[in-house]
Amino acid sequence: MLTGMIDLGDPTEPGLINGTMQDARFRSPRSLALLPDDGAGYVADTGNHVIRFVNPDTGNVSTFVGNPTAGSADGTGAAASFNGPEGLALDPAGNLYIADTGNSTIRKVTPAGVVTTFAGAAGQVGIANGTGTTARFSEPCALCFDPAGNLIVADRGNHLIRKITSTGVVTTLAGKADAAGHKDGSGIAAQFDTPSGITYDPVLKALFVADSLNRVIRKVTLTGAVTTYAGSPRVEGFDEGLFANARFVEPVGITTLGDGTLIVADLVLVQLNANGTSGVISEMLDTVNRTDHPVGIAYNAQDGSLIATQDSLHSIASYQADEPRADARVTAIRNPWTTASPVPTPQQSIYNAIIETTAAPDDVSYPQGSGYAQVTISKTGTANWTGKAADGAAFTFSTFLDADLHIPLHASLYRNTGSLQGDTFINPTTQDLVNHGTPAFDWYKIPQPLSSTDRNYKSGFYRHALTLVGGKFTSNDLHSYLGFAPVSSPAIMKLDFTASLIAGFVQNFTLTKPNTVSIATPVKSTTLKIDPKTGLFTGSFKEGSPAITVPFAGILIDYEAGGDKSGHGHYLIPESSAANAPIRSASMTLVPIVGH
């Protein structure tokens, strides 16, 4: 783990002081641009409205252009003025380009310090494409160059990625103007939410964007095709591992090491490896109040160090070369089984499991029912999953069983705007499925578009922990599976529907060996079917006046360690009889009353 050290500035004394590196002071610095040969570079001192120059050879810090008074004047040195400048990028000739965020313009500065407005018009906020000052931006905040010499702009306020040619022609590369959201696609079909950092990687041959409020890293091809590269939309955390399992809190800065490895400035530094794994590589600088907020990040190829601006700490920190690649290694798991070396016979089976929320019972913002899953393990280790989440969302996918009998689970749901994920474990003694716990088994769903017809938790729900328990399923004899063999006389069972938007109630039925289900006196017109091949049960009941049909679904499990031979699931009930009424999920169980 890399330990950072504050080299410039003092968190307790923000200000504008030039001089030695020890005496220098900054105010909310946001971005860096390093010269290619000696590690010297420019700093966007955003709170002071100036661009500073740091020369490590002389040990001095100076003001390159601008003055402490916010403005938009072109000119040379201190005669020029800026308004909260953030993004910086250097071209091969040494010209510095500045995202003058408060002015919504892009400025150009020659090596001699001559400042001109390259694109946009000061104070003129908009989304217009055009040439030079006819173009419009809204809070442009991050810059980089593509291989053709085009300047790429993260246009934060417009939620766009813009492109500016060397002659100043501005076009929109990707994103839907003034429409914050998360959507992969090409050009204007894609959506971002407050893109705040951008870099180009020469090995991956693509742009990478820190899509801050979506809490993900996006990949943008040079033709504008946008995909989600790492993280889960609007789900925060510090989880590591495969890119789909990675979590960010508020990624702002991003840079490349030039070899397909990306470094993201979140509340800590996160490394994204070219092999598809991520890892946290730094510790907090402020270990007491934990106010770290690295927003700009640069890689110094001269000594292999990382340099980050810390706006909340009013400082610039370095993370010395310590092979960050090693700190971001993630243990990989693989399928070791083949036809010649098959999965042990006891584990070649069907397993049934319930997926229960850990959300508080009175928190109706989360589905309160139980989801269910069935996984079939093949001779060669393939794990085929099928099931339903507690809100009725179906999933089907394949993973595998590893040598330690762990089974990873990752189901993308809601058209890739949510997921179920985690890692379960087969206990070889009891043949139970249990939570493995690393990474946490979780579930989330981001808010759905207004045009969506999805009535089940349309407003989404935050990532939250789940438990998954179950065991091996034996098909075609439900009576025996639930513990009533060898006597064949009917077993009295019940369906128990917990109170939610309804008054809870119980429906009795009998189960005659091996698989005959009968309901003598239906309560609320309850129906029930149990599939003896899978242990899945489905049905419905009537509720309200006028009556609406309420479906339910679940799965039978045999969880030996918990002594649980029963069924668990959910029922889905609209809040009203209106055709567009929101649908909520509540818990229900299938349990024995008397067995003979």
N, C-alpha and C positions, 0 to 999 in steps of 0.2 A: 504494500500500500504506500502510495506516495505521500510524503508529508510536505506541505507547502510552506513557504517562508515569505513574509511580506518584505519586499525589497524597496518599494517606493510608497511614500504616503504614510499617514497615521490615521487609523480609524477614529481617534478621539479629536483630531484637529483638521477637519476639512478646510481647504483654502487654496489660494493660488500663490505659491512660493516657488521661485526658480532657485537654482544653485546646485549644491551637491546633492547626490542621491539621498543622503541622510536627511538633508534639510527640506527637500522638495515636498510640496503638499498638493493634493488634488481634491477635486470635488465631483464625486460620482462619475469616475471615468467609465467609458462604455466599450471602446474598441481599440484594437491594435493593428499596426501594419509594420512588419519588420523588413528592413533592408536585406537583400539576399546574401550579402557577403560578410557582414561583421556583427550581426545581432543588434545593431542600433535600430531605432524605429520610432514611429509616431504613435501618439496616444490621443484619442478623442476625449478631451477633458470636458465632458458634457455639461456638468454643472457650472463650469466657469466659461463656457461658450468659446473655448479656444482649442487649438491643436498644439500639443506639446511635442518636443523632440528629446529623446533620451539617448545619450551617448555613453555607452559603458566604458569606452576606452578612456575618456576624460573624466568619467564619473559625474557628469553634469546633466542637469535637466534645464531646458529653455523653452520659451514659448515661440513656436515656429510661425504661426499665423493666428490672427484674431485678437480680440481684446475682451475684457470681462463684461462689456455691455452688449446685451443681445441685439443683433441687427442683421442686415442682409447685404451690406455694402461690399462690392468688389473692390479690390485694391491690392496693395503689397504689404505683407507683414501685418503689423498692428493696425494698419489702415483698413484692413478687411474686417468684416464682422460676421458672426454666425449666431444661430439660435438653437442651442441644444444639439450640437453635432454628435452623431453616433457612429455610423459605419465608415470604415476606411478600406481603401484598396490601392495598391501601387501597380502602375503599368511598367513594362520593361524599360521605358525611357526615364523612369524615376518620377513621373508625374503622380501626384497623390489625388485620388478622388474621394470625396466626402459626401456622405448622406447627411445633409443639413436638415435634420429631422423636424425641428420646430418651424423651419421655413418651407418645408415640403419641396426642397430642391436638391439637385446634385451639383456639387461645386468641384472645380478642377483647380489644383495648385501646382505650379511648376516647381522644380527643385530650387529656384531662386525665390520662391514665396509669393509669386504673383497669383492672385485668386480671381477666378472668373466663374460665372454661373454657366454650367454645362447643359443642364436640362431642368425644366420646370421654371416657375415664376414665384418669387417670394410671396408668401401669404395667400397664394392662389391654390387652394386645395381642390383636387378633382381626380378624374380617372382618364382624362383625354390622352390618347396617343398622338404623336406628332414629332416634329423636329425641334430640338433645343428648347427654347423658352415657350414654345407653344404647347408642349406636353404638360401634364399635370400629375401630381403625386399626392399621397396623403401619408405623412409620417414615414417616409423611406428611412430604413434603419440599418441595413446591412448590405454589403457589397462584395462581389468577387468578379474575377474575369474568367471567361470561358476560353478554350484553346484558340478560337478565332479572333480573340481580342475584344469581344463584346463585353460590356459591363453589365452584370446581372444584379438586379436590385430586389431586395425584399421590401415590398411596398406594404408596410405593416397595416396602416390604417385602411387600405383598400383590400387587404387580404389577397394580394396578388404577387406574382413573380414577374418582373418586367425586364426587358432587354433593351440596351442602348448600344447602337453601333458606334464605331469610332468617329463617325460624322454627326453623331447626336440624334439619330433617328430612334425614337422610343416606340416599342410595341409591347403588347402583353404576351408573355410566354406561357403562363399557366395561371389558372384561378378565375373564379367568377367575381367580378367587381362588386365590392360593397356587400358581399354575402358570406358572412362568416359561417363555416361549417366544415365537415370532414367528408370528402368524397374523392375517391380515386377516379382518374379519367384523363383525357387528353385536352390540353388547352383550357378553354373556358368551361369545359365540362367538369373540371376538378374544382375542389374547394379547399381553402385553408382557413385557419382561425388565428390571426395575429402572427404571421411568420416573422421571426425575429433574428434569425441567423442563417448564413448561407455560405457554402464552400463548394469548390469543384475538386473532385478526386481524379487524377490522371489515369489511375489503374482501372477504377470502376467506370471511368468515362461518363460521369453523370454529375449533376448538381445534387447537393443534399441540403435540406432545409430544416432548421429547428422550428417546427410548427408549434409555437409555445402553448397556446391555450387548448390545442388538441392533445398536447402532451405526447407527441410522437415526432419521429424523424421521418421526413418524406424524401423520396428519391424522384428527381425530375430529369428526364432525358433532355438532350439539347434541342429536341423537337417539341418538348412540352408535355410528354406523357408522364403522369404523376402516379406513383404508388406509395403505399405506406411501407417504409423500410424497417423501422423498429418501434416498438411500443404498441400500446392499445389505445385507441382514440378516447380521450377525456378520462382515462383511468390513471390515477397517480400512484406513485410508490417508488421504491428503490430496488425492485426485484431485478435479478440478473438472470442470465441463461440465454436461451434461444431468443432471437429478436422478437418473435411473437409474444414471448413471456416477459420481455423487458418492460420496465416501468420508469416513468419520469415524473417529476413534480412540475417544473416549469423550465423546460430547456430553452435557452436563449442563444448561447453562442455555439458555434461548431467550426471545427477545422479538420484538416487532413494531415496525416503524416506522409502522404505521398505514395503510399504503398497499398492502398485499399483499406487502411485503418483510419477510423474517424474518432475524434475526441469531442464529446459534447459537454458544454458548460451548463450543468443543472445546478442544484444546490451543492452538489459535489461534481467532480469530473467523472465522466463515464466513457469507457472505451468500447467502440463497436468494431469487432474484428471482421476481417474479410471472410472468415469461415462461418459467419452467421451467429456468433455468440457475443454477448455483451458482459461487461463487468465494471463495477465501481473501482476506480483506481486512486482516489484521493480521500483524505480525511478533512474534516472541518478545520478551518483556521481559527474561528471563534468557537472554542470548545465550551465556553461558559454560556453565552446567550444564543449561540448557533444562528447568527445573523448572516452567515455567508450567502453571497449571491454572485458567483462568477458569471459575467455576462459576455465578456469577450475572451477569446482563447486563440493563441497563436503557437505554432511549433517552430522552435529555433533549431534549424537543421545543423547549425554550427556546433552546438554542444549537446543536442538531443533533448534539451529541456522544454518544458511547457510553460507558457507565460499567460496569466489570466488577469483581467481587470476585475476588481471587486467593487461594484458601485456602492453597495451599502456600507462597505468598509473603507471607502474613499482611498483605495490603495491598489497596487499592482503586485501580484505574488508570482513567484517562480516555483516550479516543481522540477527539481533537478533530475537529470537523466538517470533512471534506475530501471531501464527496460520495462516501461509500462505494459508492454505486451505480456510479460510474465505475470503481472498483477491482475490481468483480466482473463486469465485462463479459466475455462469452465470445464468441469469434468463431463466428458461425453458418455452417453450410454448407447449401446448398439444391440442389435439382435444377434445373439451368438448361435442360434439354433439352425440346423440344417436337416435334410432328410437322413443323412448319415449320423447326425448327433441331434436327435429330436428332443423336444420338450418332454420332461418326465411325464409318464402316463397319468398320474393323478391330476396334473395341471392341464392336461388336454381336455378341456371341458367348457361348459357354459356356466357363467357366473351372473347372478342377479344382485343388483345393489340399489339402495335408495340414496338419494341426494337431498340432504336436509339443510335448511338455512340455519345460521346461527344468529340471525337478526332477532331483535326483541319481539316477542309475540304481539305486542301492541303497535309495532311499527308497520303500518299498512303501506308504506312506500316501497316495501320489499314483498315479493311473492312469499306467502306464508306456507304454501303447500310443500309437498315433497316431490322432487323430480325422481326419475328412475333411469337406470341404465342396465343393459345386458351386454356382456362382453364374451365373445367366443374365442378361446385360445386354440390355435391350430397346432399341428405337429411341428411345424417349422417356426413357430413363435409369433405368427401374425395375430394381432388382437383386433378383432372386428367389433366395433361398438355400435349400438343403436339405443335410442331411448328418447325421453322427453324431459325437458326442464319443467320446473314447477309452474311456469306460465303457459305450458302447452307447446313450447317451441321444440320441434323434433330435431334430432341430430343423428347422423350416421357418418362414421369415419373409421380409419384404421390406424393403429399404432403397433406396438410389439411388446413382447415380454423380454426383459433383460435377464442376465445370468443370476441376479439376486432376487428374481421374481417381482420386480417392480414393473408397473405398466404406466407409462406417461399417458395423459389424457389432454387433448386440446381440441375443442369443438368450437369453430367459428359459427356464430349465430347472427340472426337479424341482418342478413346481407352484409356480413363482416363489420357490423357496428356493435358487436358484443361477443362475449365468449364464455365458455365453461372451460376451466383448465386446472391441472394439478397432476398429482402422481399417486397412484394407489399401489397396494402391496398385497400379494397373496401369502397368507400364513400357511406354510406347507403342512403344519400339524392339523389345524382345524379346517383348512381350505376356505377360510374367511377372506373377504376383501375388506381392507381397512385403509384409512388415510395414511399416506406416507408422510405428508406434511412438508416436503421440500420440493418445489416451492409450494406455498400455501394453495390449497384447493379453493378456487374462487369463481365468482360469477359476476358479470356486469352487463349493462345495456345502456348505451348512450341514448339521449332523447331522439325520437324519430321525427322525420320531417312532417310538416303540417299536412302534406298531401298523402301521407301514409294511411293505409286502411287498418293498420295494426291497432287494435283496441286494448291489447294486453300491456299495461305499463308503458304507454306511449311516451310518457315523460322520462322514461329510463330509470335506472337506479345505479348507485355507486357500487364499485367493486366491494364485495363482502365475502366473508369466509363461509365455507360449506363443509359439512361432514359427509363422507361416503362410506357406507358399511353394507355388507351383504355376504354372500357365500355361494358355493357351488349349487347349481340347480339340477334336480333330477326330474326329467320330463315324464309326462304321461301317467302319473299317479299322484294327483294332488292330495288325496286322502293320506297317503303314506308320507309325502313330502312335509305335510303340516303336522306330522306326528301322531296320526290316528290309527295307523296300521298296528297289528294285523286285523283287528276287529273291523268288520265292514259295515256295521250299523251306522246310520247317519250321525254326523257331527253337527252340533249347533254352532253356527258362526254368527258374526255380526259385522255390519259396516257401521263405522262410527264417524259421523260428519261433525267436525268441530264447529263451534260458533264463529261466525265471521260477519258477513252481511245478513246472515240468517240465524235463527235459533237452532242450535245444534240438535241433532236427532240421531237415532239408532235404527238400523234396518236389520232384522234377523233373517237368516236363511239357513238351509241345511246343505251339507256336502256329503253325498253318499259315495262310497268307494266305487270306482277310483276317482271319477271326475264329474259326477252329476250334481249340478247346482239347481236348487229350487227355492223359490220365495213363495210361501203360502199366503201371506197377507202383505202385499206391497204397501209400504208407507210412502206417501207422496209420489205414488206411481213409479217407485224405484225399479230399475232394471239392472241386471248384472250378468256379465259373461266373463268366464275365466278360460284362457287358452291353456290347455294342459301341456302343450308343447313348449311354451315359453314362460308360463307363470304370469303373464300380463293379464290384468283384469280391466274391464271398461264397463261403463253403464251411464245411467242418468237418473235424475229425479226432477219432479216439478216443484216450482217454488213461486210464491207470490200470487197476486191477483191484479190483472190477468196473469195466468200461470206462464212461466218461461221454463224452458228445458235447460237443466244445468248438467253438463257432462262431467264425468269424473274418470280418472285413469290412475293405475298404479301397478305395482309388481309384487309378487310373493318372494320372500327371502327366507333363508335359513342362516342366521348369524349365530354360529355356535358359541363363540366367546361371550356373546350377550344374551344367550338363551332366548333368542327372538325368532320364532317361527310364525310369521304373520305376513300381512300385506300393508304397504304404505303407498300413499299417492296424494293426489290433489283434486279438488273440484274447482271449476272456473265459473264464476257467477258475475253477471253484469250488475252494475250499481243500480240500474233501473231497467224497465222494459223498452226503453228507447233503442232504436236500431243502431245508434252510434255510441251507446253508453259504454264507459270504460269497464273492462273486465278484470276482476281481481281473483287471486288464487288463495285457497284455504286448504287446510290439511284434512285428510281422512285416512282411516286405517281399516284393515280387515283382520279381525282377531277371533279366536275361539271363545265360546262361552262354556260349552260342555263337550268333551270328547269321550267316545265310548270305545 
